[in-house]
Amino acid sequence: MPQKTYQDEENIARQPFEVVDEECFKAGRKTTVCVLTCACGLEVVGTANCVDPDDYDKSIGRKYAVKEAKGKIEEYKGVNSHV
C-alpha cells in the first residue's frame, strides 16, 4: 500500500466529494470520456457522444460527460447518506 502524502491529507480534509481532478479525452471517432476524481479518492466516469462523427466537438462532449459524471457523484452521495 502506498504511503500517504501531504497532498492526500489535504484532499481528505476537503469535502469528500469535491472534485479535485478532471481528465477528459476523445475515445473512438465521436465519444468524449471524462474521469472525475473526488477528494476521497472516488473516480467517476461520464461519457457523451454524437451520432455523426462530423458533428463531434470536444468542448460540447466535455460539457455533457462532466455533467453525467457529476450526476453519478450525486447518486453516490445519496446512497452513502442512507448507510
mmCIF file of the N, C-alpha and C atoms, coordinates in Angstrom:
data_MODEL
# 
_entry.id   MODEL 
# 
loop_
_atom_site.group_PDB 
_atom_site.id 
_atom_site.type_symbol 
_atom_site.label_atom_id 
_atom_site.label_alt_id 
_atom_site.label_comp_id 
_atom_site.label_asym_id 
_atom_site.label_entity_id 
_atom_site.label_seq_id 
_atom_site.pdbx_PDB_ins_code 
_atom_site.Cartn_x 
_atom_site.Cartn_y 
_atom_site.Cartn_z 
_atom_site.occupancy 
_atom_site.B_iso_or_equiv 
_atom_site.pdbx_formal_charge 
_atom_site.auth_seq_id 
_atom_site.auth_comp_id 
_atom_site.auth_asym_id 
_atom_site.auth_atom_id 
_atom_site.pdbx_PDB_model_num 
ATOM 1   N N  . MET A 1 1  ? 0.853   -1.180 0.000   1.00 0.00 ? 1  MET A N  1 
ATOM 2   C CA . MET A 1 1  ? 0.000   0.000  0.000   1.00 0.00 ? 1  MET A CA 1 
ATOM 3   C C  . MET A 1 1  ? 0.898   1.242  0.000   1.00 0.00 ? 1  MET A C  1 
ATOM 4   N N  . PRO A 1 2  ? 0.620   2.217  -0.905  1.00 0.00 ? 2  PRO A N  1 
ATOM 5   C CA . PRO A 1 2  ? 1.451   3.414  -0.951  1.00 0.00 ? 2  PRO A CA 1 
ATOM 6   C C  . PRO A 1 2  ? 1.301   4.258  0.317   1.00 0.00 ? 2  PRO A C  1 
ATOM 7   N N  . GLN A 1 3  ? 2.378   4.925  0.654   1.00 0.00 ? 3  GLN A N  1 
ATOM 8   C CA . GLN A 1 3  ? 2.362   5.789  1.833   1.00 0.00 ? 3  GLN A CA 1 
ATOM 9   C C  . GLN A 1 3  ? 1.597   7.067  1.519   1.00 0.00 ? 3  GLN A C  1 
ATOM 10  N N  . LYS A 1 4  ? 0.796   7.551  2.480   1.00 0.00 ? 4  LYS A N  1 
ATOM 11  C CA . LYS A 1 4  ? 0.035   8.784  2.281   1.00 0.00 ? 4  LYS A CA 1 
ATOM 12  C C  . LYS A 1 4  ? 0.980   9.971  2.222   1.00 0.00 ? 4  LYS A C  1 
ATOM 13  N N  . THR A 1 5  ? 0.631   10.929 1.394   1.00 0.00 ? 5  THR A N  1 
ATOM 14  C CA . THR A 1 5  ? 1.430   12.138 1.238   1.00 0.00 ? 5  THR A CA 1 
ATOM 15  C C  . THR A 1 5  ? 0.667   13.328 1.817   1.00 0.00 ? 5  THR A C  1 
ATOM 16  N N  . TYR A 1 6  ? 1.347   14.447 1.892   1.00 0.00 ? 6  TYR A N  1 
ATOM 17  C CA . TYR A 1 6  ? 0.707   15.681 2.354   1.00 0.00 ? 6  TYR A CA 1 
ATOM 18  C C  . TYR A 1 6  ? -0.490  16.007 1.461   1.00 0.00 ? 6  TYR A C  1 
ATOM 19  N N  . GLN A 1 7  ? -0.328  15.796 0.140   1.00 0.00 ? 7  GLN A N  1 
ATOM 20  C CA . GLN A 1 7  ? -1.422  16.081 -0.796  1.00 0.00 ? 7  GLN A CA 1 
ATOM 21  C C  . GLN A 1 7  ? -2.634  15.216 -0.481  1.00 0.00 ? 7  GLN A C  1 
ATOM 22  N N  . ASP A 1 8  ? -2.409  13.944 -0.132  1.00 0.00 ? 8  ASP A N  1 
ATOM 23  C CA . ASP A 1 8  ? -3.513  13.063 0.239   1.00 0.00 ? 8  ASP A CA 1 
ATOM 24  C C  . ASP A 1 8  ? -4.254  13.609 1.455   1.00 0.00 ? 8  ASP A C  1 
ATOM 25  N N  . GLU A 1 9  ? -3.515  14.017 2.458   1.00 0.00 ? 9  GLU A N  1 
ATOM 26  C CA . GLU A 1 9  ? -4.120  14.559 3.680   1.00 0.00 ? 9  GLU A CA 1 
ATOM 27  C C  . GLU A 1 9  ? -4.905  15.827 3.379   1.00 0.00 ? 9  GLU A C  1 
ATOM 28  N N  . GLU A 1 10 ? -4.352  16.671 2.505   1.00 0.00 ? 10 GLU A N  1 
ATOM 29  C CA . GLU A 1 10 ? -5.035  17.914 2.136   1.00 0.00 ? 10 GLU A CA 1 
ATOM 30  C C  . GLU A 1 10 ? -6.339  17.604 1.421   1.00 0.00 ? 10 GLU A C  1 
ATOM 31  N N  . ASN A 1 11 ? -6.352  16.616 0.522   1.00 0.00 ? 11 ASN A N  1 
ATOM 32  C CA . ASN A 1 11 ? -7.570  16.244 -0.204  1.00 0.00 ? 11 ASN A CA 1 
ATOM 33  C C  . ASN A 1 11 ? -8.631  15.688 0.733   1.00 0.00 ? 11 ASN A C  1 
ATOM 34  N N  . ILE A 1 12 ? -8.241  14.865 1.693   1.00 0.00 ? 12 ILE A N  1 
ATOM 35  C CA . ILE A 1 12 ? -9.199  14.282 2.635   1.00 0.00 ? 12 ILE A CA 1 
ATOM 36  C C  . ILE A 1 12 ? -9.820  15.352 3.519   1.00 0.00 ? 12 ILE A C  1 
ATOM 37  N N  . ALA A 1 13 ? -9.055  16.415 3.808   1.00 0.00 ? 13 ALA A N  1 
ATOM 38  C CA . ALA A 1 13 ? -9.558  17.497 4.650   1.00 0.00 ? 13 ALA A CA 1 
ATOM 39  C C  . ALA A 1 13 ? -10.657 18.289 3.943   1.00 0.00 ? 13 ALA A C  1 
ATOM 40  N N  . ARG A 1 14 ? -10.688 18.258 2.622   1.00 0.00 ? 14 ARG A N  1 
ATOM 41  C CA . ARG A 1 14 ? -11.744 18.932 1.864   1.00 0.00 ? 14 ARG A CA 1 
ATOM 42  C C  . ARG A 1 14 ? -13.040 18.134 1.996   1.00 0.00 ? 14 ARG A C  1 
ATOM 43  N N  . GLN A 1 15 ? -14.085 18.662 1.410   1.00 0.00 ? 15 GLN A N  1 
ATOM 44  C CA . GLN A 1 15 ? -15.326 17.900 1.337   1.00 0.00 ? 15 GLN A CA 1 
ATOM 45  C C  . GLN A 1 15 ? -15.030 16.617 0.579   1.00 0.00 ? 15 GLN A C  1 
ATOM 46  N N  . PRO A 1 16 ? -15.425 15.460 1.068   1.00 0.00 ? 16 PRO A N  1 
ATOM 47  C CA . PRO A 1 16 ? -15.020 14.194 0.454   1.00 0.00 ? 16 PRO A CA 1 
ATOM 48  C C  . PRO A 1 16 ? -15.417 14.047 -1.007  1.00 0.00 ? 16 PRO A C  1 
ATOM 49  N N  . PHE A 1 17 ? -16.518 14.670 -1.429  1.00 0.00 ? 17 PHE A N  1 
ATOM 50  C CA . PHE A 1 17 ? -16.967 14.509 -2.810  1.00 0.00 ? 17 PHE A CA 1 
ATOM 51  C C  . PHE A 1 17 ? -16.644 15.722 -3.684  1.00 0.00 ? 17 PHE A C  1 
ATOM 52  N N  . GLU A 1 18 ? -15.776 16.590 -3.193  1.00 0.00 ? 18 GLU A N  1 
ATOM 53  C CA . GLU A 1 18 ? -15.319 17.715 -4.007  1.00 0.00 ? 18 GLU A CA 1 
ATOM 54  C C  . GLU A 1 18 ? -14.441 17.174 -5.128  1.00 0.00 ? 18 GLU A C  1 
ATOM 55  N N  . VAL A 1 19 ? -14.686 17.636 -6.355  1.00 0.00 ? 19 VAL A N  1 
ATOM 56  C CA . VAL A 1 19 ? -13.889 17.192 -7.498  1.00 0.00 ? 19 VAL A CA 1 
ATOM 57  C C  . VAL A 1 19 ? -12.535 17.889 -7.440  1.00 0.00 ? 19 VAL A C  1 
ATOM 58  N N  . VAL A 1 20 ? -11.465 17.081 -7.405  1.00 0.00 ? 20 VAL A N  1 
ATOM 59  C CA . VAL A 1 20 ? -10.108 17.623 -7.311  1.00 0.00 ? 20 VAL A CA 1 
ATOM 60  C C  . VAL A 1 20 ? -9.304  17.410 -8.584  1.00 0.00 ? 20 VAL A C  1 
ATOM 61  N N  . ASP A 1 21 ? -9.827  16.594 -9.511  1.00 0.00 ? 21 ASP A N  1 
ATOM 62  C CA . ASP A 1 21 ? -9.117  16.377 -10.764 1.00 0.00 ? 21 ASP A CA 1 
ATOM 63  C C  . ASP A 1 21 ? -10.115 15.971 -11.839 1.00 0.00 ? 21 ASP A C  1 
ATOM 64  N N  . GLU A 1 22 ? -9.808  16.360 -13.056 1.00 0.00 ? 22 GLU A N  1 
ATOM 65  C CA . GLU A 1 22 ? -10.659 16.035 -14.206 1.00 0.00 ? 22 GLU A CA 1 
ATOM 66  C C  . GLU A 1 22 ? -9.759  15.669 -15.377 1.00 0.00 ? 22 GLU A C  1 
ATOM 67  N N  . GLU A 1 23 ? -10.065 14.555 -16.013 1.00 0.00 ? 23 GLU A N  1 
ATOM 68  C CA . GLU A 1 23 ? -9.333  14.132 -17.197 1.00 0.00 ? 23 GLU A CA 1 
ATOM 69  C C  . GLU A 1 23 ? -10.347 13.770 -18.264 1.00 0.00 ? 23 GLU A C  1 
ATOM 70  N N  . CYS A 1 24 ? -10.301 14.479 -19.385 1.00 0.00 ? 24 CYS A N  1 
ATOM 71  C CA . CYS A 1 24 ? -11.228 14.225 -20.477 1.00 0.00 ? 24 CYS A CA 1 
ATOM 72  C C  . CYS A 1 24 ? -10.438 13.910 -21.743 1.00 0.00 ? 24 CYS A C  1 
ATOM 73  N N  . PHE A 1 25 ? -10.981 12.980 -22.535 1.00 0.00 ? 25 PHE A N  1 
ATOM 74  C CA . PHE A 1 25 ? -10.301 12.626 -23.773 1.00 0.00 ? 25 PHE A CA 1 
ATOM 75  C C  . PHE A 1 25 ? -11.306 12.075 -24.775 1.00 0.00 ? 25 PHE A C  1 
ATOM 76  N N  . LYS A 1 26 ? -10.892 12.094 -26.040 1.00 0.00 ? 26 LYS A N  1 
ATOM 77  C CA . LYS A 1 26 ? -11.721 11.553 -27.111 1.00 0.00 ? 26 LYS A CA 1 
ATOM 78  C C  . LYS A 1 26 ? -11.444 10.061 -27.210 1.00 0.00 ? 26 LYS A C  1 
ATOM 79  N N  . ALA A 1 27 ? -12.492 9.270  -27.293 1.00 0.00 ? 27 ALA A N  1 
ATOM 80  C CA . ALA A 1 27 ? -12.376 7.824  -27.468 1.00 0.00 ? 27 ALA A CA 1 
ATOM 81  C C  . ALA A 1 27 ? -13.108 7.462  -28.756 1.00 0.00 ? 27 ALA A C  1 
ATOM 82  N N  . GLY A 1 28 ? -12.453 6.785  -29.634 1.00 0.00 ? 28 GLY A N  1 
ATOM 83  C CA . GLY A 1 28 ? -13.084 6.462  -30.909 1.00 0.00 ? 28 GLY A CA 1 
ATOM 84  C C  . GLY A 1 28 ? -13.207 7.707  -31.768 1.00 0.00 ? 28 GLY A C  1 
ATOM 85  N N  . ARG A 1 29 ? -14.256 7.752  -32.576 1.00 0.00 ? 29 ARG A N  1 
ATOM 86  C CA . ARG A 1 29 ? -14.433 8.869  -33.506 1.00 0.00 ? 29 ARG A CA 1 
ATOM 87  C C  . ARG A 1 29 ? -15.428 9.921  -33.031 1.00 0.00 ? 29 ARG A C  1 
ATOM 88  N N  . LYS A 1 30 ? -16.246 9.580  -32.017 1.00 0.00 ? 30 LYS A N  1 
ATOM 89  C CA . LYS A 1 30 ? -17.314 10.521 -31.667 1.00 0.00 ? 30 LYS A CA 1 
ATOM 90  C C  . LYS A 1 30 ? -17.722 10.484 -30.201 1.00 0.00 ? 30 LYS A C  1 
ATOM 91  N N  . THR A 1 31 ? -16.827 10.038 -29.329 1.00 0.00 ? 31 THR A N  1 
ATOM 92  C CA . THR A 1 31 ? -17.151 9.911  -27.908 1.00 0.00 ? 31 THR A CA 1 
ATOM 93  C C  . THR A 1 31 ? -16.140 10.671 -27.057 1.00 0.00 ? 31 THR A C  1 
ATOM 94  N N  . THR A 1 32 ? -16.641 11.368 -26.049 1.00 0.00 ? 32 THR A N  1 
ATOM 95  C CA . THR A 1 32 ? -15.791 12.028 -25.059 1.00 0.00 ? 32 THR A CA 1 
ATOM 96  C C  . THR A 1 32 ? -15.972 11.294 -23.746 1.00 0.00 ? 32 THR A C  1 
ATOM 97  N N  . VAL A 1 33 ? -14.868 10.993 -23.088 1.00 0.00 ? 33 VAL A N  1 
ATOM 98  C CA . VAL A 1 33 ? -14.869 10.323 -21.798 1.00 0.00 ? 33 VAL A CA 1 
ATOM 99  C C  . VAL A 1 33 ? -14.221 11.259 -20.785 1.00 0.00 ? 33 VAL A C  1 
ATOM 100 N N  . CYS A 1 34 ? -14.862 11.453 -19.645 1.00 0.00 ? 34 CYS A N  1 
ATOM 101 C CA . CYS A 1 34 ? -14.298 12.275 -18.568 1.00 0.00 ? 34 CYS A CA 1 
ATOM 102 C C  . CYS A 1 34 ? -14.246 11.451 -17.283 1.00 0.00 ? 34 CYS A C  1 
ATOM 103 N N  . VAL A 1 35 ? -13.095 11.519 -16.630 1.00 0.00 ? 35 VAL A N  1 
ATOM 104 C CA . VAL A 1 35 ? -12.912 10.866 -15.340 1.00 0.00 ? 35 VAL A CA 1 
ATOM 105 C C  . VAL A 1 35 ? -12.752 11.968 -14.303 1.00 0.00 ? 35 VAL A C  1 
ATOM 106 N N  . LEU A 1 36 ? -13.664 12.031 -13.355 1.00 0.00 ? 36 LEU A N  1 
ATOM 107 C CA . LEU A 1 36 ? -13.581 13.000 -12.264 1.00 0.00 ? 36 LEU A CA 1 
ATOM 108 C C  . LEU A 1 36 ? -13.098 12.270 -11.021 1.00 0.00 ? 36 LEU A C  1 
ATOM 109 N N  . THR A 1 37 ? -12.135 12.868 -10.324 1.00 0.00 ? 37 THR A N  1 
ATOM 110 C CA . THR A 1 37 ? -11.618 12.297 -9.086  1.00 0.00 ? 37 THR A CA 1 
ATOM 111 C C  . THR A 1 37 ? -12.035 13.186 -7.931  1.00 0.00 ? 37 THR A C  1 
ATOM 112 N N  . CYS A 1 38 ? -12.640 12.580 -6.914  1.00 0.00 ? 38 CYS A N  1 
ATOM 113 C CA . CYS A 1 38 ? -13.078 13.305 -5.723  1.00 0.00 ? 38 CYS A CA 1 
ATOM 114 C C  . CYS A 1 38 ? -11.966 13.299 -4.675  1.00 0.00 ? 38 CYS A C  1 
ATOM 115 N N  . ALA A 1 39 ? -12.081 14.199 -3.726  1.00 0.00 ? 39 ALA A N  1 
ATOM 116 C CA . ALA A 1 39 ? -11.088 14.306 -2.658  1.00 0.00 ? 39 ALA A CA 1 
ATOM 117 C C  . ALA A 1 39 ? -10.943 13.008 -1.880  1.00 0.00 ? 39 ALA A C  1 
ATOM 118 N N  . CYS A 1 40 ? -12.015 12.229 -1.783  1.00 0.00 ? 40 CYS A N  1 
ATOM 119 C CA . CYS A 1 40 ? -11.973 10.966 -1.037  1.00 0.00 ? 40 CYS A CA 1 
ATOM 120 C C  . CYS A 1 40 ? -11.331 9.843  -1.835  1.00 0.00 ? 40 CYS A C  1 
ATOM 121 N N  . GLY A 1 41 ? -10.986 10.098 -3.109  1.00 0.00 ? 41 GLY A N  1 
ATOM 122 C CA . GLY A 1 41 ? -10.369 9.082  -3.944  1.00 0.00 ? 41 GLY A CA 1 
ATOM 123 C C  . GLY A 1 41 ? -11.309 8.425  -4.926  1.00 0.00 ? 41 GLY A C  1 
ATOM 124 N N  . LEU A 1 42 ? -12.608 8.673  -4.792  1.00 0.00 ? 42 LEU A N  1 
ATOM 125 C CA . LEU A 1 42 ? -13.596 8.116  -5.707  1.00 0.00 ? 42 LEU A CA 1 
ATOM 126 C C  . LEU A 1 42 ? -13.336 8.637  -7.119  1.00 0.00 ? 42 LEU A C  1 
ATOM 127 N N  . GLU A 1 43 ? -13.309 7.746  -8.098  1.00 0.00 ? 43 GLU A N  1 
ATOM 128 C CA . GLU A 1 43 ? -13.200 8.130  -9.503  1.00 0.00 ? 43 GLU A CA 1 
ATOM 129 C C  . GLU A 1 43 ? -14.503 7.772  -10.192 1.00 0.00 ? 43 GLU A C  1 
ATOM 130 N N  . VAL A 1 44 ? -15.063 8.738  -10.921 1.00 0.00 ? 44 VAL A N  1 
ATOM 131 C CA . VAL A 1 44 ? -16.346 8.555  -11.593 1.00 0.00 ? 44 VAL A CA 1 
ATOM 132 C C  . VAL A 1 44 ? -16.165 8.889  -13.065 1.00 0.00 ? 44 VAL A C  1 
ATOM 133 N N  . VAL A 1 45 ? -16.767 8.074  -13.930 1.00 0.00 ? 45 VAL A N  1 
ATOM 134 C CA . VAL A 1 45 ? -16.638 8.255  -15.371 1.00 0.00 ? 45 VAL A CA 1 
ATOM 135 C C  . VAL A 1 45 ? -17.962 8.726  -15.954 1.00 0.00 ? 45 VAL A C  1 
ATOM 136 N N  . GLY A 1 46 ? -17.862 9.733  -16.819 1.00 0.00 ? 46 GLY A N  1 
ATOM 137 C CA . GLY A 1 46 ? -19.015 10.193 -17.586 1.00 0.00 ? 46 GLY A CA 1 
ATOM 138 C C  . GLY A 1 46 ? -18.664 10.143 -19.058 1.00 0.00 ? 46 GLY A C  1 
ATOM 139 N N  . THR A 1 47 ? -19.639 9.872  -19.895 1.00 0.00 ? 47 THR A N  1 
ATOM 140 C CA . THR A 1 47 ? -19.403 9.824  -21.337 1.00 0.00 ? 47 THR A CA 1 
ATOM 141 C C  . THR A 1 47 ? -20.453 10.638 -22.073 1.00 0.00 ? 47 THR A C  1 
ATOM 142 N N  . ALA A 1 48 ? -20.079 11.066 -23.264 1.00 0.00 ? 48 ALA A N  1 
ATOM 143 C CA . ALA A 1 48 ? -21.010 11.755 -24.153 1.00 0.00 ? 48 ALA A CA 1 
ATOM 144 C C  . ALA A 1 48 ? -20.588 11.418 -25.577 1.00 0.00 ? 48 ALA A C  1 
ATOM 145 N N  . ASN A 1 49 ? -21.571 11.288 -26.454 1.00 0.00 ? 49 ASN A N  1 
ATOM 146 C CA . ASN A 1 49 ? -21.236 11.031 -27.846 1.00 0.00 ? 49 ASN A CA 1 
ATOM 147 C C  . ASN A 1 49 ? -22.279 11.633 -28.757 1.00 0.00 ? 49 ASN A C  1 
ATOM 148 N N  . CYS A 1 50 ? -21.948 11.641 -30.035 1.00 0.00 ? 50 CYS A N  1 
ATOM 149 C CA . CYS A 1 50 ? -22.878 12.163 -31.027 1.00 0.00 ? 50 CYS A CA 1 
ATOM 150 C C  . CYS A 1 50 ? -23.131 11.073 -32.067 1.00 0.00 ? 50 CYS A C  1 
ATOM 151 N N  . VAL A 1 51 ? -24.139 11.255 -32.890 1.00 0.00 ? 51 VAL A N  1 
ATOM 152 C CA . VAL A 1 51 ? -24.500 10.253 -33.884 1.00 0.00 ? 51 VAL A CA 1 
ATOM 153 C C  . VAL A 1 51 ? -23.532 10.300 -35.070 1.00 0.00 ? 51 VAL A C  1 
ATOM 154 N N  . ASP A 1 52 ? -23.235 11.499 -35.544 1.00 0.00 ? 52 ASP A N  1 
ATOM 155 C CA . ASP A 1 52 ? -22.399 11.674 -36.732 1.00 0.00 ? 52 ASP A CA 1 
ATOM 156 C C  . ASP A 1 52 ? -21.004 12.149 -36.325 1.00 0.00 ? 52 ASP A C  1 
ATOM 157 N N  . PRO A 1 53 ? -19.958 11.419 -36.666 1.00 0.00 ? 53 PRO A N  1 
ATOM 158 C CA . PRO A 1 53 ? -18.597 11.846 -36.307 1.00 0.00 ? 53 PRO A CA 1 
ATOM 159 C C  . PRO A 1 53 ? -18.237 13.240 -36.829 1.00 0.00 ? 53 PRO A C  1 
ATOM 160 N N  . ASP A 1 54 ? -18.866 13.667 -37.922 1.00 0.00 ? 54 ASP A N  1 
ATOM 161 C CA . ASP A 1 54 ? -18.599 15.009 -38.458 1.00 0.00 ? 54 ASP A CA 1 
ATOM 162 C C  . ASP A 1 54 ? -19.110 16.106 -37.530 1.00 0.00 ? 54 ASP A C  1 
ATOM 163 N N  . ASP A 1 55 ? -20.039 15.766 -36.638 1.00 0.00 ? 55 ASP A N  1 
ATOM 164 C CA . ASP A 1 55 ? -20.600 16.738 -35.693 1.00 0.00 ? 55 ASP A CA 1 
ATOM 165 C C  . ASP A 1 55 ? -19.828 16.778 -34.377 1.00 0.00 ? 55 ASP A C  1 
ATOM 166 N N  . TYR A 1 56 ? -18.803 15.944 -34.226 1.00 0.00 ? 56 TYR A N  1 
ATOM 167 C CA . TYR A 1 56 ? -18.076 15.852 -32.948 1.00 0.00 ? 56 TYR A CA 1 
ATOM 168 C C  . TYR A 1 56 ? -17.422 17.183 -32.584 1.00 0.00 ? 56 TYR A C  1 
ATOM 169 N N  . ASP A 1 57 ? -17.619 17.600 -31.335 1.00 0.00 ? 57 ASP A N  1 
ATOM 170 C CA . ASP A 1 57 ? -16.996 18.804 -30.785 1.00 0.00 ? 57 ASP A CA 1 
ATOM 171 C C  . ASP A 1 57 ? -16.553 18.463 -29.366 1.00 0.00 ? 57 ASP A C  1 
ATOM 172 N N  . LYS A 1 58 ? -15.249 18.474 -29.133 1.00 0.00 ? 58 LYS A N  1 
ATOM 173 C CA . LYS A 1 58 ? -14.731 18.037 -27.831 1.00 0.00 ? 58 LYS A CA 1 
ATOM 174 C C  . LYS A 1 58 ? -15.281 18.879 -26.685 1.00 0.00 ? 58 LYS A C  1 
ATOM 175 N N  . SER A 1 59 ? -15.411 20.197 -26.862 1.00 0.00 ? 59 SER A N  1 
ATOM 176 C CA . SER A 1 59 ? -15.882 21.042 -25.757 1.00 0.00 ? 59 SER A CA 1 
ATOM 177 C C  . SER A 1 59 ? -17.338 20.724 -25.392 1.00 0.00 ? 59 SER A C  1 
ATOM 178 N N  . ILE A 1 60 ? -18.156 20.436 -26.386 1.00 0.00 ? 60 ILE A N  1 
ATOM 179 C CA . ILE A 1 60 ? -19.540 20.064 -26.101 1.00 0.00 ? 60 ILE A CA 1 
ATOM 180 C C  . ILE A 1 60 ? -19.571 18.679 -25.454 1.00 0.00 ? 60 ILE A C  1 
ATOM 181 N N  . GLY A 1 61 ? -18.776 17.759 -25.971 1.00 0.00 ? 61 GLY A N  1 
ATOM 182 C CA . GLY A 1 61 ? -18.699 16.431 -25.377 1.00 0.00 ? 61 GLY A CA 1 
ATOM 183 C C  . GLY A 1 61 ? -18.247 16.491 -23.933 1.00 0.00 ? 61 GLY A C  1 
ATOM 184 N N  . ARG A 1 62 ? -17.235 17.337 -23.657 1.00 0.00 ? 62 ARG A N  1 
ATOM 185 C CA . ARG A 1 62 ? -16.737 17.500 -22.283 1.00 0.00 ? 62 ARG A CA 1 
ATOM 186 C C  . ARG A 1 62 ? -17.845 18.003 -21.370 1.00 0.00 ? 62 ARG A C  1 
ATOM 187 N N  . LYS A 1 63 ? -18.590 19.001 -21.833 1.00 0.00 ? 63 LYS A N  1 
ATOM 188 C CA . LYS A 1 63 ? -19.671 19.575 -21.030 1.00 0.00 ? 63 LYS A CA 1 
ATOM 189 C C  . LYS A 1 63 ? -20.659 18.495 -20.580 1.00 0.00 ? 63 LYS A C  1 
ATOM 190 N N  . TYR A 1 64 ? -21.093 17.658 -21.509 1.00 0.00 ? 64 TYR A N  1 
ATOM 191 C CA . TYR A 1 64 ? -22.102 16.653 -21.179 1.00 0.00 ? 64 TYR A CA 1 
ATOM 192 C C  . TYR A 1 64 ? -21.508 15.451 -20.434 1.00 0.00 ? 64 TYR A C  1 
ATOM 193 N N  . ALA A 1 65 ? -20.267 15.100 -20.719 1.00 0.00 ? 65 ALA A N  1 
ATOM 194 C CA . ALA A 1 65 ? -19.636 13.993 -19.995 1.00 0.00 ? 65 ALA A CA 1 
ATOM 195 C C  . ALA A 1 65 ? -19.388 14.376 -18.536 1.00 0.00 ? 65 ALA A C  1 
ATOM 196 N N  . VAL A 1 66 ? -18.958 15.609 -18.300 1.00 0.00 ? 66 VAL A N  1 
ATOM 197 C CA . VAL A 1 66 ? -18.752 16.079 -16.925 1.00 0.00 ? 66 VAL A CA 1 
ATOM 198 C C  . VAL A 1 66 ? -20.092 16.139 -16.193 1.00 0.00 ? 66 VAL A C  1 
ATOM 199 N N  . LYS A 1 67 ? -21.124 16.615 -16.880 1.00 0.00 ? 67 LYS A N  1 
ATOM 200 C CA . LYS A 1 67 ? -22.457 16.681 -16.268 1.00 0.00 ? 67 LYS A CA 1 
ATOM 201 C C  . LYS A 1 67 ? -22.921 15.282 -15.858 1.00 0.00 ? 67 LYS A C  1 
ATOM 202 N N  . GLU A 1 68 ? -22.698 14.288 -16.726 1.00 0.00 ? 68 GLU A N  1 
ATOM 203 C CA . GLU A 1 68 ? -23.096 12.918 -16.396 1.00 0.00 ? 68 GLU A CA 1 
ATOM 204 C C  . GLU A 1 68 ? -22.309 12.393 -15.195 1.00 0.00 ? 68 GLU A C  1 
ATOM 205 N N  . ALA A 1 69 ? -20.998 12.645 -15.180 1.00 0.00 ? 69 ALA A N  1 
ATOM 206 C CA . ALA A 1 69 ? -20.160 12.170 -14.072 1.00 0.00 ? 69 ALA A CA 1 
ATOM 207 C C  . ALA A 1 69 ? -20.575 12.830 -12.758 1.00 0.00 ? 69 ALA A C  1 
ATOM 208 N N  . LYS A 1 70 ? -20.851 14.127 -12.787 1.00 0.00 ? 70 LYS A N  1 
ATOM 209 C CA . LYS A 1 70 ? -21.283 14.815 -11.565 1.00 0.00 ? 70 LYS A CA 1 
ATOM 210 C C  . LYS A 1 70 ? -22.621 14.276 -11.072 1.00 0.00 ? 70 LYS A C  1 
ATOM 211 N N  . GLY A 1 71 ? -23.490 13.875 -11.996 1.00 0.00 ? 71 GLY A N  1 
ATOM 212 C CA . GLY A 1 71 ? -24.755 13.241 -11.605 1.00 0.00 ? 71 GLY A CA 1 
ATOM 213 C C  . GLY A 1 71 ? -24.511 11.928 -10.882 1.00 0.00 ? 71 GLY A C  1 
ATOM 214 N N  . LYS A 1 72 ? -23.517 11.184 -11.343 1.00 0.00 ? 72 LYS A N  1 
ATOM 215 C CA . LYS A 1 72 ? -23.175 9.918  -10.678 1.00 0.00 ? 72 LYS A CA 1 
ATOM 216 C C  . LYS A 1 72 ? -22.619 10.168 -9.280  1.00 0.00 ? 72 LYS A C  1 
ATOM 217 N N  . ILE A 1 73 ? -21.855 11.252 -9.126  1.00 0.00 ? 73 ILE A N  1 
ATOM 218 C CA . ILE A 1 73 ? -21.342 11.604 -7.794  1.00 0.00 ? 73 ILE A CA 1 
ATOM 219 C C  . ILE A 1 73 ? -22.512 11.905 -6.863  1.00 0.00 ? 73 ILE A C  1 
ATOM 220 N N  . GLU A 1 74 ? -23.494 12.646 -7.348  1.00 0.00 ? 74 GLU A N  1 
ATOM 221 C CA . GLU A 1 74 ? -24.674 12.964 -6.539  1.00 0.00 ? 74 GLU A CA 1 
ATOM 222 C C  . GLU A 1 74 ? -25.421 11.696 -6.143  1.00 0.00 ? 74 GLU A C  1 
ATOM 223 N N  . GLU A 1 75 ? -25.544 10.739 -7.072  1.00 0.00 ? 75 GLU A N  1 
ATOM 224 C CA . GLU A 1 75 ? -26.193 9.462  -6.749  1.00 0.00 ? 75 GLU A CA 1 
ATOM 225 C C  . GLU A 1 75 ? -25.400 8.732  -5.666  1.00 0.00 ? 75 GLU A C  1 
ATOM 226 N N  . TYR A 1 76 ? -24.089 8.716  -5.798  1.00 0.00 ? 76 TYR A N  1 
ATOM 227 C CA . TYR A 1 76 ? -23.248 8.032  -4.825  1.00 0.00 ? 76 TYR A CA 1 
ATOM 228 C C  . TYR A 1 76 ? -23.386 8.681  -3.452  1.00 0.00 ? 76 TYR A C  1 
ATOM 229 N N  . LYS A 1 77 ? -23.426 10.013 -3.425  1.00 0.00 ? 77 LYS A N  1 
ATOM 230 C CA . LYS A 1 77 ? -23.604 10.717 -2.149  1.00 0.00 ? 77 LYS A CA 1 
ATOM 231 C C  . LYS A 1 77 ? -24.933 10.332 -1.504  1.00 0.00 ? 77 LYS A C  1 
ATOM 232 N N  . GLY A 1 78 ? -25.977 10.234 -2.314  1.00 0.00 ? 78 GLY A N  1 
ATOM 233 C CA . GLY A 1 78 ? -27.284 9.874  -1.791  1.00 0.00 ? 78 GLY A CA 1 
ATOM 234 C C  . GLY A 1 78 ? -27.320 8.462  -1.246  1.00 0.00 ? 78 GLY A C  1 
ATOM 235 N N  . VAL A 1 79 ? -26.690 7.532  -1.947  1.00 0.00 ? 79 VAL A N  1 
ATOM 236 C CA . VAL A 1 79 ? -26.646 6.149  -1.470  1.00 0.00 ? 79 VAL A CA 1 
ATOM 237 C C  . VAL A 1 79 ? -25.884 6.064  -0.173  1.00 0.00 ? 79 VAL A C  1 
ATOM 238 N N  . ASN A 1 80 ? -24.773 6.766  -0.067  1.00 0.00 ? 80 ASN A N  1 
ATOM 239 C CA . ASN A 1 80 ? -23.956 6.692  1.144   1.00 0.00 ? 80 ASN A CA 1 
ATOM 240 C C  . ASN A 1 80 ? -24.574 7.421  2.323   1.00 0.00 ? 80 ASN A C  1 
ATOM 241 N N  . SER A 1 81 ? -25.474 8.342  2.076   1.00 0.00 ? 81 SER A N  1 
ATOM 242 C CA . SER A 1 81 ? -26.093 9.049  3.199   1.00 0.00 ? 81 SER A CA 1 
ATOM 243 C C  . SER A 1 81 ? -27.108 8.158  3.927   1.00 0.00 ? 81 SER A C  1 
ATOM 244 N N  . HIS A 1 82 ? -27.534 7.078  3.284   1.00 0.00 ? 82 HIS A N  1 
ATOM 245 C CA . HIS A 1 82 ? -28.505 6.161  3.882   1.00 0.00 ? 82 HIS A CA 1 
ATOM 246 C C  . HIS A 1 82 ? -27.858 4.969  4.559   1.00 0.00 ? 82 HIS A C  1 
ATOM 247 N N  . VAL A 1 83 ? -26.542 4.892  4.512   1.00 0.00 ? 83 VAL A N  1 
ATOM 248 C CA . VAL A 1 83 ? -25.842 3.734  5.076   1.00 0.00 ? 83 VAL A CA 1 
ATOM 249 C C  . VAL A 1 83 ? -25.589 3.948  6.558   1.00 0.00 ? 83 VAL A C  1 
# 
